[in-house]
Amino acid sequence: MARFRKNGKFNRKINFVRSSKMKYMNKICTEDHVYGKFTDNLQDDHGIIINCELDVGASVTVLNDPSHDDCWKEGRRVVELLHLAENLFCKMCTCPLQLLDTVGERKYGLGSVLYIPCSSCKACNSVETGKRNGKGAFLVNSKAAIGMIHAGIGSTHVNNFLSDLNVPLVNPSTIKKKENEVGKKIHEAAIESCKTVQQQEKNLSNGKIEVSFDGGWQKRGSGWHSDSNTGHTSMIGSITGKVMDFSLRSRVCNVCEYHQQRKEIVPAHDCSKNWYGSSKGMEPDMAVEMTHNLKDSGCQIQVLHADNDSTTTSRMKVDFDDLEKKDDQNHVKKGFSKKLYELSKKFKELKHPDVIPYMVRCFLYAVKENTGSVENIQLALKRMVLHIFGDHTLCENAEWCTYANDPFNFK
């Protein structure tokens, strides 16, 4: 773009032209806010006499809004049919309006305002394609943010989906704004739901509340690396099967990092960073926090079903001495199968694809049928070893072994 020199400084062409126009207008307009009808003679820069006449009550022709064009004829729209049908009448003469008479459209995200002139009185009416809230925002944009959160996608994925449907795209800033508004309401609703579940679990547990606990990370960890920036956990009641409490940790905040990189003062904002330690330390810290929250709300837990993480168990025992720890069935199965696959590297008999799954299945049968009795579990595990190698002398009381029903066809 061309640049012009003025007063020893370079200015862009658009700024130079705009400044020249304003200077010209200031020369012509000798007074500000002059009302009424008057006639006066002014001279321009070339000395030509200009007759000026102003009448406040006179009819004028207003140029069309640049955003009003025939773009409403292209693509598809998200429309609430009942709301649109109830507003397709003239506000002046109550005559019905025709969509084909639409002269323009103004988009607000997925919502639109159609400008339709009346065929009788020629008044131009604004017709909304959907409902609005008390602040005037279209509800469909909030619904889009809820759907985006539910599907676990971002604004780019939403616009990719809309483009394939030939629906006008939504500005990412609009979706982000609605996401922040909806996210706060979802968080409040989740807390209220947890309080309701806590009371239900307390009424059904007969004084001994048992919960299942586990954590997760957005970045999958291996046996050597656990460097996810965020982590989340939840406690689920053993009777209701519903979430009683939840927690999350985050080591990053995009707003803080942006201003820190620019060496600026970080402004006040809703910071998501609440953890400064390692990712591995997130899970035990969240377990202790949720247990304290349940205790403060009058729903103290007595039994905790969790994985074999010794760090979490030791941290819990510091604050809750009488807490009983039980291993979760899924994690026990995972640990048992992991050990077998490690042994398969030395013993080729375990490399057959059906051997290890069968041993794991028999192991779960032995544990499931004898829950609550250590002696019976020990006997069942001894029976399982003989059963796998074809010796069924101890399988008389085992319900999962069908050898006694058909010894000849048993495999």
C-alpha positions as CSV (number, residue, x, y, z in Angstrom):
1,M,0.0,0.0,0.0
2,A,1.3,3.5,-0.9
3,R,2.5,5.7,1.9
4,F,2.5,9.5,2.0
5,R,4.8,11.8,3.9
6,K,3.1,14.4,6.0
7,N,4.8,16.6,8.7
8,G,7.9,14.5,8.4
9,K,6.0,11.3,9.1
10,F,4.8,8.5,6.8
11,N,1.1,7.8,6.8
12,R,-0.9,5.1,5.1
13,K,-3.0,6.1,2.1
14,I,-6.3,5.4,3.7
15,N,-5.5,7.5,6.7
16,F,-4.3,10.3,4.5
17,V,-7.5,10.3,2.4
18,R,-9.7,10.1,5.5
19,S,-7.9,13.0,7.1
20,S,-8.3,15.1,4.0
21,K,-12.0,14.4,3.8
22,M,-12.5,15.4,7.5
23,K,-10.5,18.6,6.9
24,Y,-12.8,19.5,4.0
25,M,-15.9,18.8,6.0
26,N,-14.7,20.9,8.9
27,K,-14.3,23.8,6.5
28,I,-17.9,23.5,5.2
29,C,-19.7,22.9,8.5
30,T,-19.4,26.2,10.4
31,E,-21.8,25.2,13.1
32,D,-22.5,22.0,15.0
33,H,-26.0,20.6,15.8
34,V,-28.0,23.2,13.8
35,Y,-31.7,22.2,13.7
36,G,-34.6,23.6,11.8
37,K,-35.1,24.7,8.3
38,F,-32.7,27.3,7.0
39,T,-31.0,28.5,3.8
40,D,-27.5,29.8,3.7
41,N,-24.7,30.3,1.2
42,L,-21.4,28.7,1.7
43,Q,-18.3,28.7,-0.5
44,D,-16.1,25.7,-1.1
45,D,-12.3,25.8,-1.7
46,H,-12.8,26.9,-5.3
47,G,-15.1,29.8,-4.4
48,I,-18.3,28.2,-5.8
49,I,-21.5,29.2,-4.0
50,I,-23.3,26.2,-2.4
51,N,-27.0,26.5,-1.4
52,C,-27.7,24.5,1.8
53,E,-31.2,23.7,2.9
54,L,-32.1,21.4,5.8
55,D,-35.5,20.3,6.9
56,V,-35.7,18.0,9.9
57,G,-39.2,16.8,8.9
58,A,-38.4,16.2,5.2
59,S,-38.3,12.6,3.9
60,V,-34.9,11.3,3.0
61,T,-33.6,8.2,1.2
62,V,-31.5,6.0,3.5
63,L,-28.9,3.9,1.7
64,N,-29.2,0.2,2.3
65,D,-27.0,-1.5,4.9
66,P,-24.0,-3.1,3.2
67,S,-24.8,-6.3,5.1
68,H,-28.2,-6.5,3.4
69,D,-28.0,-8.4,0.2
70,D,-29.2,-11.5,-1.5
71,C,-27.0,-13.8,0.5
72,W,-30.0,-15.1,2.4
73,K,-30.9,-17.1,-0.8
74,E,-27.7,-19.2,-0.5
75,G,-27.1,-22.2,1.8
76,R,-29.1,-23.5,4.7
77,R,-30.2,-22.0,8.1
78,V,-31.0,-23.3,11.5
79,V,-34.6,-22.1,12.0
80,E,-37.2,-22.5,14.8
81,L,-40.3,-23.0,12.7
82,L,-42.9,-22.1,15.3
83,H,-41.1,-18.9,16.3
84,L,-40.6,-17.9,12.7
85,A,-44.3,-18.6,11.8
86,E,-45.5,-16.6,14.8
87,N,-43.5,-13.5,13.6
88,L,-44.3,-13.6,9.9
89,F,-46.7,-10.6,10.1
90,C,-46.3,-6.9,9.7
91,K,-45.8,-4.9,12.9
92,M,-47.7,-1.9,11.4
93,C,-50.7,-3.4,9.7
94,T,-50.6,-7.1,10.9
95,C,-50.7,-8.3,7.3
96,P,-48.9,-11.6,6.6
97,L,-45.3,-11.5,5.3
98,Q,-43.8,-13.6,2.5
99,L,-40.3,-15.0,2.9
100,L,-39.7,-14.5,-0.9
101,D,-40.0,-10.8,-0.3
102,T,-36.9,-10.8,2.0
103,V,-34.5,-8.0,1.0
104,G,-31.6,-8.8,3.4
105,E,-30.3,-10.8,6.3
106,R,-28.0,-10.0,9.2
107,K,-26.4,-13.1,10.8
108,Y,-25.6,-13.5,14.5
109,G,-23.8,-16.8,14.6
110,L,-26.3,-19.5,13.7
111,G,-29.2,-17.1,14.3
112,S,-30.4,-14.5,11.7
113,V,-32.6,-11.5,11.4
114,L,-34.5,-11.3,8.1
115,Y,-35.6,-8.0,6.7
116,I,-39.0,-8.4,5.0
117,P,-41.0,-5.5,3.6
118,C,-44.8,-5.6,3.9
119,S,-46.7,-5.8,0.6
120,S,-49.5,-3.6,1.9
121,C,-47.9,-0.7,3.9
122,K,-44.4,-1.1,2.6
123,A,-42.9,-1.1,6.1
124,C,-39.8,-3.1,6.5
125,N,-40.0,-5.7,9.3
126,S,-37.2,-7.5,11.1
127,V,-38.1,-11.2,11.6
128,E,-35.9,-13.4,13.8
129,T,-35.2,-17.0,12.9
130,G,-35.0,-18.2,16.5
131,K,-35.6,-17.3,20.1
132,R,-33.4,-14.9,22.1
133,N,-32.5,-14.6,25.7
134,G,-33.0,-11.6,28.0
135,K,-29.8,-10.0,26.7
136,G,-30.8,-10.4,23.1
137,A,-28.4,-13.3,22.2
138,F,-29.7,-16.1,20.1
139,L,-30.2,-19.3,22.1
140,V,-29.1,-21.5,19.1
141,N,-25.5,-20.3,19.7
142,S,-25.6,-21.5,23.3
143,K,-27.0,-24.8,22.1
144,A,-24.1,-25.1,19.6
145,A,-21.6,-24.5,22.5
146,I,-23.3,-27.2,24.5
147,G,-23.2,-29.6,21.6
148,M,-19.5,-28.8,21.1
149,I,-18.7,-29.6,24.7
150,H,-20.8,-32.8,24.6
151,A,-19.1,-34.1,21.5
152,G,-15.6,-33.1,22.8
153,I,-14.7,-31.0,19.8
154,G,-13.6,-27.4,19.2
155,S,-14.7,-24.5,17.1
156,T,-12.8,-25.6,14.1
157,H,-14.6,-29.0,14.1
158,V,-17.9,-27.2,14.4
159,N,-17.3,-25.0,11.4
160,N,-16.0,-27.9,9.4
161,F,-19.3,-29.7,10.1
162,L,-21.4,-26.6,9.3
163,S,-19.5,-26.0,6.0
164,D,-20.3,-29.5,4.8
165,L,-24.0,-28.8,5.6
166,N,-23.7,-25.5,3.6
167,V,-24.7,-23.5,6.8
168,P,-23.0,-20.1,7.3
169,L,-20.0,-20.5,9.7
170,V,-19.8,-19.1,13.2
171,N,-17.0,-16.8,14.4
172,P,-14.7,-18.8,16.7
173,S,-14.8,-15.9,19.2
174,T,-18.6,-16.3,19.4
175,I,-18.4,-20.0,20.1
176,K,-15.7,-19.4,22.7
177,K,-17.8,-16.8,24.5
178,K,-20.8,-19.1,24.6
179,E,-18.5,-21.9,25.7
180,N,-17.4,-19.9,28.8
181,E,-20.9,-19.0,29.7
182,V,-22.2,-22.6,29.3
183,G,-19.2,-24.1,31.0
184,K,-20.0,-22.3,34.3
185,K,-23.6,-23.4,34.2
186,I,-22.5,-27.0,33.5
187,H,-20.1,-26.9,36.4
188,E,-22.8,-25.6,38.8
189,A,-25.2,-28.3,37.6
190,A,-22.6,-31.0,38.1
191,I,-22.0,-29.9,41.7
192,E,-25.7,-30.0,42.5
193,S,-26.0,-33.4,40.9
194,C,-23.1,-34.7,43.1
195,K,-24.8,-33.4,46.2
196,T,-28.0,-35.3,45.3
197,V,-26.1,-38.5,44.6
198,Q,-24.2,-38.2,47.9
199,Q,-27.5,-38.1,49.8
200,Q,-28.8,-41.1,47.8
201,E,-25.7,-43.1,48.5
202,K,-25.8,-42.3,52.2
203,N,-29.4,-43.4,52.5
204,L,-28.8,-46.7,50.7
205,S,-25.4,-47.7,52.2
206,N,-26.6,-48.4,55.8
207,G,-23.7,-46.5,57.4
208,K,-20.9,-48.0,55.3
209,I,-20.2,-46.0,52.2
210,E,-18.1,-47.6,49.5
211,V,-16.8,-45.7,46.5
212,S,-14.7,-46.5,43.4
213,F,-11.9,-44.1,42.5
214,D,-9.6,-43.6,39.5
215,G,-7.9,-40.9,37.6
216,G,-7.2,-40.1,34.0
217,W,-5.0,-37.8,31.9
218,Q,-5.5,-36.2,28.5
219,K,-2.0,-37.5,27.4
220,R,-1.6,-41.2,27.7
221,G,1.2,-42.2,30.1
222,S,3.6,-45.1,29.7
223,G,5.5,-47.0,32.4
224,W,8.3,-44.4,32.2
225,H,6.7,-41.1,31.3
226,S,3.8,-39.3,33.0
227,D,4.0,-35.7,31.7
228,S,0.4,-34.8,30.9
229,N,-0.5,-31.2,31.7
230,T,-4.0,-32.0,32.9
231,G,-5.6,-34.7,35.0
232,H,-9.1,-35.5,36.3
233,T,-10.6,-38.0,38.8
234,S,-14.0,-39.0,40.1
235,M,-15.5,-41.0,42.9
236,I,-18.5,-43.2,42.1
237,G,-20.8,-44.7,44.6
238,S,-20.9,-48.5,44.7
239,I,-24.7,-48.7,45.1
240,T,-26.0,-45.9,42.9
241,G,-23.2,-46.2,40.3
242,K,-23.2,-42.4,40.0
243,V,-20.5,-39.7,40.4
244,M,-20.4,-38.4,44.0
245,D,-17.5,-36.0,43.5
246,F,-15.0,-35.0,40.9
247,S,-11.8,-32.9,40.7
248,L,-9.2,-31.8,38.1
249,R,-5.7,-30.5,38.0
250,S,-4.0,-28.3,35.3
251,R,-0.4,-27.2,35.0
252,V,-0.9,-24.7,32.2
253,C,-2.9,-21.6,31.5
254,N,-2.8,-20.1,28.0
255,V,-3.5,-16.6,29.2
256,C,-0.7,-16.6,31.7
257,E,1.7,-18.1,29.2
258,Y,0.8,-15.6,26.5
259,H,1.6,-12.5,28.7
260,Q,4.6,-14.1,30.3
261,Q,6.2,-14.7,27.0
262,R,5.6,-11.1,26.1
263,K,7.0,-10.1,29.6
264,E,3.8,-8.3,30.4
265,I,1.7,-8.2,33.6
266,V,-0.8,-11.0,33.6
267,P,-4.3,-9.4,33.9
268,A,-7.0,-10.7,36.1
269,H,-8.7,-13.7,34.5
270,D,-10.3,-17.1,35.3
271,C,-7.0,-19.0,35.6
272,S,-7.1,-22.7,35.0
273,K,-3.6,-23.4,36.5
274,N,-4.0,-25.1,39.9
275,W,-1.1,-27.5,40.0
276,Y,2.6,-27.0,40.1
277,G,4.0,-30.5,40.8
278,S,4.5,-33.5,38.7
279,S,1.7,-35.2,36.7
280,K,2.1,-38.4,38.8
281,G,1.3,-36.5,42.0
282,M,-2.1,-35.3,40.7
283,E,-4.0,-38.4,41.4
284,P,-3.2,-38.8,45.1
285,D,-3.8,-35.1,45.8
286,M,-7.2,-35.2,44.1
287,A,-8.1,-38.4,46.0
288,V,-7.4,-36.7,49.4
289,E,-9.2,-33.6,48.3
290,M,-12.4,-35.4,47.3
291,T,-12.4,-37.6,50.5
292,H,-12.2,-34.4,52.6
293,N,-15.0,-32.8,50.5
294,L,-17.3,-35.9,51.1
295,K,-16.5,-35.8,54.8
296,D,-17.3,-32.1,55.1
297,S,-20.7,-32.7,53.4
298,G,-21.6,-35.4,55.9
299,C,-20.9,-38.4,53.6
300,Q,-17.6,-39.8,54.9
301,I,-16.5,-43.0,53.0
302,Q,-15.3,-46.1,54.8
303,V,-14.2,-48.3,51.8
304,L,-12.2,-47.2,48.8
305,H,-12.0,-49.3,45.7
306,A,-9.0,-48.1,43.6
307,D,-5.9,-49.4,41.7
308,N,-2.7,-50.6,43.2
309,D,-1.1,-47.2,43.4
310,S,0.9,-47.2,46.7
311,T,1.3,-43.4,46.6
312,T,-2.4,-42.8,46.7
313,T,-2.9,-45.4,49.5
314,S,-0.2,-43.9,51.7
315,R,-1.5,-40.4,51.3
316,M,-5.0,-41.5,52.2
317,K,-3.8,-43.3,55.3
318,V,-2.2,-40.2,56.7
319,D,-5.6,-38.3,57.0
320,F,-7.9,-41.3,57.3
321,D,-6.6,-44.1,59.4
322,D,-9.8,-46.2,59.5
323,L,-10.3,-46.1,55.7
324,E,-10.4,-49.6,54.2
325,K,-8.6,-50.0,50.8
326,K,-9.8,-52.6,48.3
327,D,-8.3,-53.4,44.9
328,D,-10.5,-52.7,41.9
329,Q,-11.4,-55.8,39.9
330,N,-10.5,-54.2,36.6
331,H,-7.0,-53.2,37.8
332,V,-6.4,-56.6,39.4
333,K,-7.2,-58.2,36.0
334,K,-5.0,-55.7,34.2
335,G,-2.1,-56.4,36.6
336,F,-2.5,-60.2,36.4
337,S,-2.6,-60.2,32.6
338,K,0.4,-57.9,32.4
339,K,2.5,-60.3,34.5
340,L,1.5,-63.2,32.3
341,Y,2.5,-61.4,29.1
342,E,5.9,-60.6,30.7
343,L,6.4,-64.3,31.5
344,S,5.4,-65.2,27.9
345,K,8.8,-63.7,26.8
346,K,10.5,-66.6,28.6
347,F,8.0,-69.4,28.3
348,K,6.8,-70.2,24.8
349,E,3.8,-72.1,26.1
350,L,2.1,-68.8,26.9
351,K,2.6,-67.3,23.5
352,H,-0.6,-69.0,22.1
353,P,-3.2,-66.3,21.7
354,D,-5.9,-68.3,23.6
355,V,-3.8,-69.3,26.6
356,I,-3.4,-66.1,28.6
357,P,-7.0,-64.9,28.1
358,Y,-8.2,-68.3,29.3
359,M,-6.0,-68.1,32.4
360,V,-7.3,-64.6,33.1
361,R,-10.9,-65.7,32.8
362,C,-10.4,-68.6,35.2
363,F,-8.6,-66.2,37.6
364,L,-11.6,-63.8,37.6
365,Y,-14.0,-66.7,38.2
366,A,-12.0,-67.8,41.3
367,V,-12.0,-64.2,42.7
368,K,-15.6,-63.4,41.9
369,E,-17.2,-66.5,43.4
370,N,-15.3,-66.2,46.7
371,T,-15.4,-62.5,47.4
372,G,-15.1,-61.9,51.1
373,S,-13.3,-65.1,52.1
374,V,-9.5,-65.2,51.9
375,E,-9.4,-69.0,52.5
376,N,-11.8,-69.7,49.7
377,I,-9.9,-67.5,47.3
378,Q,-6.7,-69.4,48.1
379,L,-8.4,-72.7,47.5
380,A,-9.9,-71.5,44.3
381,L,-6.5,-70.3,43.0
382,K,-5.0,-73.8,43.7
383,R,-7.9,-75.4,41.9
384,M,-7.4,-73.1,38.9
385,V,-3.9,-74.2,38.4
386,L,-4.9,-77.9,38.3
387,H,-8.0,-77.1,36.2
388,I,-5.9,-75.4,33.5
389,F,-3.7,-78.6,33.1
390,G,-6.7,-80.9,32.9
391,D,-6.9,-82.1,36.5
392,H,-10.4,-81.6,37.8
393,T,-10.2,-83.4,41.1
394,L,-10.8,-80.2,43.0
395,C,-13.5,-78.8,40.7
396,E,-16.4,-80.5,42.4
397,N,-17.6,-77.3,44.1
398,A,-16.7,-74.9,41.3
399,E,-19.7,-73.7,39.5
400,W,-17.7,-72.3,36.6
401,C,-16.2,-75.7,35.7
402,T,-18.5,-77.7,33.5
403,Y,-16.2,-80.8,33.4
404,A,-18.6,-82.9,35.6
405,N,-21.6,-82.2,33.3
406,D,-19.9,-83.7,30.1
407,P,-16.4,-85.1,30.8
408,F,-16.0,-86.6,27.2
409,N,-16.7,-83.4,25.3
410,F,-15.1,-80.9,27.7
411,K,-12.4,-78.8,26.2
